[in-house]
Amino acid sequence: MKDISSFNNYPHYPVMLDEVIKICNPNKGGDFIDCTFGNGGYTNAILSFSRTKVISFDRDILTQKYASILKNNFKDRFKFYNEKFSNLDKVLEEDFKVDFVIFDLGLSTMQINDLERGFSFNAKGSIDMRMGKNSISAQDVLNNYDQKTLNKILKYFGDEKDSSRIASNIIKERKKSPILSVPKLVEIIKRSKKKNFKKKINISTQTFQALRIFVNKEISELINGLINATKFLKKGGKLIVISFHSLEDKIVKFYFSNYSKNKSRVSRYFPQENNEIIFFEDYKNKIIRPKEREIKKNNASRSAKLRVAIRSQDNFSYPTALKKRFSNYLKLENENV
C-alpha cells in the first residue's frame, strides 16, 4: 500500500484518512464521490492512486480554489461541483454508479479558522455561520426568531441543558440592541449557564453547534444526502460516513440498520414500513474511532465516529421511515420567522 502519511498534514486534517484508505483500497482503482471536499484532503489522497476517479461536492464557494489545483493536476480523473451534497441527484446522471461515497460531516478546519465567518466562539466579528447556499445567517436567527423556537433550536440541535435560560436572555438582550457580534453572544451564554467545573468543553460549544446546524439545515442535508448517495452506489459499493455529534450518528446508525438485510426494529413504538426495503448487506453496527496518535495531533478528531455500509443490490425505493423517524428535527429546520 502506498504511503499516504503526507496527506495527514493537509490543511483540513482529513479525519481517519488511514482508515478510509484501508476501507476503500484505492490501489485497486475505483470511482469515488467525496461529498464534503473541504480543502481536498480525502480527494487528493485518493487521486494519488493512479486508477481512481473522484467527483467531489462542497457547498462552500471558498473550496473552489483548492479544487482548481486538483483540476490542473488530475484533469481526466477529477470533477468538482460547488453544490450541496443533498443535490447529488440534480447533478449526476440517473444511471451513474460509483464504488464509494464518502461523507466527512461538520465543519472543516478552514471554516473554523476563518474567524470572519463566526463559526468559532473565539471570533470577534459578526455571527454568520453560513457554509454556503444559505437563506439565513445565525445573526438573523438570534434577532428575529421567537423565544420558543430559539429554545427548541438550542435544545434539539445542541443538547443544551440551559437552552431555556439562554433563549430568554437572548430575547432580553436584543430588546436593548441587536445581537451582532460573537463576543456579545458568548457573554449572553456565560451569563445564562450554570457553573459546571467538570465539563471539559467550552460552555459556548453546544449553542454554537445548534445555531450552525439550524442555519445550514444540516439534518435535512444529511438525510437527503444519504438517500441520494445510495442511489449512485454499485452493488458491493461502500457508503462511508464520519460524524461528530450524537444526532448525526443516530441518523446514520438508523439508516444503516433499518435498511440492511439483518435489520432490527429500532423501537416497538415506531411503525415498520409496509414494504420491506433493503439497501445494505448485514450491518454489524461497528463504529471506528480515531487512534490516540491522531487525536493528539488533531484534537478536533476526538469525537469522530466512522460507520460503513455495503450496498446489497442495485435497487431503490424511497425510505420514508428515515424521514418519519427524524420528522421533529426536519420540521424545526423549516421554521420561519
Order of alpha helices (4+ residues) and beta strands (2+ residues): alpha-beta-alpha-beta-alpha-beta-alpha-beta-alpha-alpha-alpha-alpha-alpha-alpha-alpha-beta-alpha-alpha-beta-alpha-alpha
